[in-house]
């Protein structure tokens, strides 16, 4: 039996990925870094001036694996569960793909 050499993941170029993202905040822009053959890291760059540093200020917006958007676990790794398809990424927050896990605090009587 012959194995298929096709990948089950759809690959996007950096330009295609950028075109699917939500509009960045007015003070920033996105960049895409290829971290493995299957995974891209999307950075959100903050272009504002900060007196405490001369280094660029940036954060990981999310990761793209195939055609799925994954929130970051940290700056190096993504969470396994995706939050959207790349073609629907424009509907996500422009600040981060992290969806907070909120618990309701009890209201005192």
TIRO-389744 format. One record per residue (C-alpha): residue number from 1; residue in three letters; x, y, z. Coordinates in Angstrom, 2 decimals. Example, Ala and Ser with C-alpha at 12.3 -4.5 7.8 and 13.67 -1.06 7.14 Angstrom:
BEGIN
<atom><num>1</num><residuo>ala</residuo><px>12.30</px><py>-4.50</py><pz>7.80</pz></atom>
<atom><num>2</num><residuo>ser</residuo><px>13.67</px><py>-1.06</py><pz>7.14</pz></atom>
END
This chain:
BEGIN
<atom><num>1</num><residuo>unk</residuo><px>0.00</px><py>0.00</py><pz>0.00</pz></atom>
<atom><num>2</num><residuo>unk</residuo><px>1.42</px><py>3.40</py><pz>-0.97</pz></atom>
<atom><num>3</num><residuo>unk</residuo><px>1.48</px><py>6.24</py><pz>1.56</pz></atom>
<atom><num>4</num><residuo>unk</residuo><px>0.21</px><py>9.65</py><pz>0.63</pz></atom>
<atom><num>5</num><residuo>unk</residuo><px>2.90</px><py>12.34</py><pz>0.63</pz></atom>
<atom><num>6</num><residuo>unk</residuo><px>0.37</px><py>15.15</py><pz>0.99</pz></atom>
<atom><num>7</num><residuo>unk</residuo><px>0.21</px><py>16.96</py><pz>4.33</pz></atom>
<atom><num>8</num><residuo>unk</residuo><px>-3.14</px><py>17.16</py><pz>6.11</pz></atom>
<atom><num>9</num><residuo>unk</residuo><px>-2.34</px><py>20.81</py><pz>6.93</pz></atom>
<atom><num>10</num><residuo>unk</residuo><px>-2.98</px><py>23.74</py><pz>4.64</pz></atom>
<atom><num>11</num><residuo>unk</residuo><px>0.07</px><py>25.96</py><pz>4.55</pz></atom>
<atom><num>12</num><residuo>unk</residuo><px>-0.17</px><py>29.75</py><pz>4.31</pz></atom>
<atom><num>13</num><residuo>unk</residuo><px>2.53</px><py>32.21</py><pz>3.36</pz></atom>
<atom><num>14</num><residuo>unk</residuo><px>3.31</px><py>35.07</py><pz>5.75</pz></atom>
<atom><num>15</num><residuo>unk</residuo><px>1.51</px><py>37.49</py><pz>3.42</pz></atom>
<atom><num>16</num><residuo>unk</residuo><px>-1.59</px><py>35.28</py><pz>3.30</pz></atom>
<atom><num>17</num><residuo>unk</residuo><px>-1.60</px><py>34.97</py><pz>7.09</pz></atom>
<atom><num>18</num><residuo>unk</residuo><px>-1.27</px><py>38.75</py><pz>7.55</pz></atom>
<atom><num>19</num><residuo>unk</residuo><px>-4.18</px><py>39.34</py><pz>5.17</pz></atom>
<atom><num>20</num><residuo>unk</residuo><px>-6.47</px><py>37.16</py><pz>7.34</pz></atom>
<atom><num>21</num><residuo>unk</residuo><px>-5.70</px><py>38.83</py><pz>10.69</pz></atom>
<atom><num>22</num><residuo>unk</residuo><px>-7.86</px><py>41.49</py><pz>12.33</pz></atom>
<atom><num>23</num><residuo>unk</residuo><px>-6.79</px><py>45.09</py><pz>11.83</pz></atom>
<atom><num>24</num><residuo>unk</residuo><px>-3.99</px><py>45.81</py><pz>14.31</pz></atom>
<atom><num>25</num><residuo>unk</residuo><px>-4.40</px><py>48.45</py><pz>17.02</pz></atom>
<atom><num>26</num><residuo>unk</residuo><px>-3.59</px><py>51.98</py><pz>15.84</pz></atom>
<atom><num>27</num><residuo>unk</residuo><px>-0.31</px><py>51.91</py><pz>17.77</pz></atom>
<atom><num>28</num><residuo>unk</residuo><px>1.02</px><py>48.66</py><pz>16.32</pz></atom>
<atom><num>29</num><residuo>unk</residuo><px>1.48</px><py>46.17</py><pz>13.53</pz></atom>
<atom><num>30</num><residuo>unk</residuo><px>1.81</px><py>42.40</py><pz>13.07</pz></atom>
<atom><num>31</num><residuo>unk</residuo><px>4.67</px><py>40.27</py><pz>11.79</pz></atom>
<atom><num>32</num><residuo>unk</residuo><px>4.79</px><py>36.55</py><pz>11.05</pz></atom>
<atom><num>33</num><residuo>unk</residuo><px>7.67</px><py>34.27</py><pz>12.02</pz></atom>
<atom><num>34</num><residuo>unk</residuo><px>7.98</px><py>30.72</py><pz>10.68</pz></atom>
<atom><num>35</num><residuo>unk</residuo><px>8.90</px><py>28.62</py><pz>13.76</pz></atom>
<atom><num>36</num><residuo>unk</residuo><px>8.63</px><py>25.18</py><pz>12.13</pz></atom>
<atom><num>37</num><residuo>unk</residuo><px>7.53</px><py>23.82</py><pz>8.77</pz></atom>
<atom><num>38</num><residuo>unk</residuo><px>3.93</px><py>23.69</py><pz>10.05</pz></atom>
<atom><num>39</num><residuo>unk</residuo><px>3.72</px><py>26.54</py><pz>12.59</pz></atom>
<atom><num>40</num><residuo>unk</residuo><px>3.84</px><py>30.33</py><pz>12.30</pz></atom>
<atom><num>41</num><residuo>unk</residuo><px>4.08</px><py>32.72</py><pz>15.27</pz></atom>
<atom><num>42</num><residuo>unk</residuo><px>2.25</px><py>36.04</py><pz>14.89</pz></atom>
<atom><num>43</num><residuo>unk</residuo><px>3.84</px><py>38.94</py><pz>16.78</pz></atom>
<atom><num>44</num><residuo>unk</residuo><px>2.05</px><py>42.17</py><pz>17.72</pz></atom>
<atom><num>45</num><residuo>unk</residuo><px>4.58</px><py>45.03</py><pz>17.73</pz></atom>
<atom><num>46</num><residuo>unk</residuo><px>3.92</px><py>48.10</py><pz>19.87</pz></atom>
<atom><num>47</num><residuo>unk</residuo><px>5.37</px><py>51.17</py><pz>18.14</pz></atom>
<atom><num>48</num><residuo>unk</residuo><px>4.76</px><py>53.60</py><pz>21.03</pz></atom>
<atom><num>49</num><residuo>unk</residuo><px>7.65</px><py>55.10</py><pz>22.99</pz></atom>
<atom><num>50</num><residuo>unk</residuo><px>8.37</px><py>53.75</py><pz>26.46</pz></atom>
<atom><num>51</num><residuo>unk</residuo><px>10.87</px><py>55.51</py><pz>28.72</pz></atom>
<atom><num>52</num><residuo>unk</residuo><px>12.00</px><py>52.30</py><pz>30.43</pz></atom>
<atom><num>53</num><residuo>unk</residuo><px>13.40</px><py>50.62</py><pz>27.29</pz></atom>
<atom><num>54</num><residuo>unk</residuo><px>14.90</px><py>51.24</py><pz>23.90</pz></atom>
<atom><num>55</num><residuo>unk</residuo><px>14.22</px><py>47.62</py><pz>22.90</pz></atom>
<atom><num>56</num><residuo>unk</residuo><px>11.21</px><py>46.85</py><pz>20.69</pz></atom>
<atom><num>57</num><residuo>unk</residuo><px>8.06</px><py>46.06</py><pz>22.65</pz></atom>
<atom><num>58</num><residuo>unk</residuo><px>6.12</px><py>43.11</py><pz>21.24</pz></atom>
<atom><num>59</num><residuo>unk</residuo><px>3.93</px><py>40.24</py><pz>22.30</pz></atom>
<atom><num>60</num><residuo>unk</residuo><px>2.76</px><py>37.00</py><pz>20.75</pz></atom>
<atom><num>61</num><residuo>unk</residuo><px>-0.71</px><py>37.49</py><pz>19.27</pz></atom>
<atom><num>62</num><residuo>unk</residuo><px>-1.09</px><py>33.79</py><pz>18.49</pz></atom>
<atom><num>63</num><residuo>unk</residuo><px>0.13</px><py>30.82</py><pz>16.47</pz></atom>
<atom><num>64</num><residuo>unk</residuo><px>-1.03</px><py>29.48</py><pz>13.12</pz></atom>
<atom><num>65</num><residuo>unk</residuo><px>-0.81</px><py>25.73</py><pz>12.49</pz></atom>
<atom><num>66</num><residuo>unk</residuo><px>-2.13</px><py>24.76</py><pz>9.12</pz></atom>
<atom><num>67</num><residuo>unk</residuo><px>-5.38</px><py>26.68</py><pz>8.82</pz></atom>
<atom><num>68</num><residuo>unk</residuo><px>-6.08</px><py>26.93</py><pz>12.58</pz></atom>
<atom><num>69</num><residuo>unk</residuo><px>-5.39</px><py>29.78</py><pz>15.01</pz></atom>
<atom><num>70</num><residuo>unk</residuo><px>-4.04</px><py>28.73</py><pz>18.41</pz></atom>
<atom><num>71</num><residuo>unk</residuo><px>-3.60</px><py>30.97</py><pz>21.47</pz></atom>
<atom><num>72</num><residuo>unk</residuo><px>-0.14</px><py>31.08</py><pz>23.06</pz></atom>
<atom><num>73</num><residuo>unk</residuo><px>0.65</px><py>29.03</py><pz>26.16</pz></atom>
<atom><num>74</num><residuo>unk</residuo><px>3.74</px><py>31.26</py><pz>26.45</pz></atom>
<atom><num>75</num><residuo>unk</residuo><px>5.94</px><py>33.06</py><pz>23.93</pz></atom>
<atom><num>76</num><residuo>unk</residuo><px>7.45</px><py>29.81</py><pz>22.67</pz></atom>
<atom><num>77</num><residuo>unk</residuo><px>4.55</px><py>27.34</py><pz>22.68</pz></atom>
<atom><num>78</num><residuo>unk</residuo><px>0.93</px><py>27.28</py><pz>21.59</pz></atom>
<atom><num>79</num><residuo>unk</residuo><px>-2.04</px><py>25.74</py><pz>23.36</pz></atom>
<atom><num>80</num><residuo>unk</residuo><px>-3.25</px><py>22.56</py><pz>21.66</pz></atom>
<atom><num>81</num><residuo>unk</residuo><px>-6.86</px><py>23.71</py><pz>21.23</pz></atom>
<atom><num>82</num><residuo>unk</residuo><px>-7.51</px><py>26.13</py><pz>18.38</pz></atom>
<atom><num>83</num><residuo>unk</residuo><px>-9.86</px><py>29.12</py><pz>18.69</pz></atom>
<atom><num>84</num><residuo>unk</residuo><px>-10.68</px><py>29.70</py><pz>15.01</pz></atom>
<atom><num>85</num><residuo>unk</residuo><px>-9.79</px><py>28.96</py><pz>11.42</pz></atom>
<atom><num>86</num><residuo>unk</residuo><px>-7.36</px><py>31.39</py><pz>9.83</pz></atom>
<atom><num>87</num><residuo>unk</residuo><px>-10.08</px><py>32.56</py><pz>7.43</pz></atom>
<atom><num>88</num><residuo>unk</residuo><px>-12.15</px><py>33.62</py><pz>10.47</pz></atom>
<atom><num>89</num><residuo>unk</residuo><px>-9.25</px><py>35.25</py><pz>12.36</pz></atom>
<atom><num>90</num><residuo>unk</residuo><px>-10.43</px><py>38.75</py><pz>11.40</pz></atom>
<atom><num>91</num><residuo>unk</residuo><px>-13.25</px><py>38.27</py><pz>13.94</pz></atom>
<atom><num>92</num><residuo>unk</residuo><px>-10.83</px><py>37.73</py><pz>16.84</pz></atom>
<atom><num>93</num><residuo>unk</residuo><px>-9.43</px><py>40.42</py><pz>19.11</pz></atom>
<atom><num>94</num><residuo>unk</residuo><px>-6.63</px><py>42.45</py><pz>17.55</pz></atom>
<atom><num>95</num><residuo>unk</residuo><px>-4.72</px><py>42.33</py><pz>20.87</pz></atom>
<atom><num>96</num><residuo>unk</residuo><px>-4.48</px><py>38.58</py><pz>21.56</pz></atom>
<atom><num>97</num><residuo>unk</residuo><px>-6.03</px><py>35.20</py><pz>20.85</pz></atom>
<atom><num>98</num><residuo>unk</residuo><px>-5.98</px><py>34.34</py><pz>24.56</pz></atom>
<atom><num>99</num><residuo>unk</residuo><px>-9.50</px><py>33.69</py><pz>25.80</pz></atom>
<atom><num>100</num><residuo>unk</residuo><px>-9.52</px><py>34.26</py><pz>29.57</pz></atom>
<atom><num>101</num><residuo>unk</residuo><px>-10.93</px><py>31.53</py><pz>31.77</pz></atom>
<atom><num>102</num><residuo>unk</residuo><px>-13.08</px><py>33.62</py><pz>34.10</pz></atom>
<atom><num>103</num><residuo>unk</residuo><px>-14.80</px><py>32.39</py><pz>37.20</pz></atom>
<atom><num>104</num><residuo>unk</residuo><px>-17.59</px><py>34.32</py><pz>38.85</pz></atom>
<atom><num>105</num><residuo>unk</residuo><px>-16.69</px><py>35.71</py><pz>42.25</pz></atom>
<atom><num>106</num><residuo>unk</residuo><px>-19.37</px><py>35.26</py><pz>44.89</pz></atom>
<atom><num>107</num><residuo>unk</residuo><px>-21.35</px><py>38.42</py><pz>45.59</pz></atom>
<atom><num>108</num><residuo>unk</residuo><px>-21.48</px><py>39.12</py><pz>49.33</pz></atom>
<atom><num>109</num><residuo>unk</residuo><px>-24.92</px><py>39.57</py><pz>50.86</pz></atom>
END
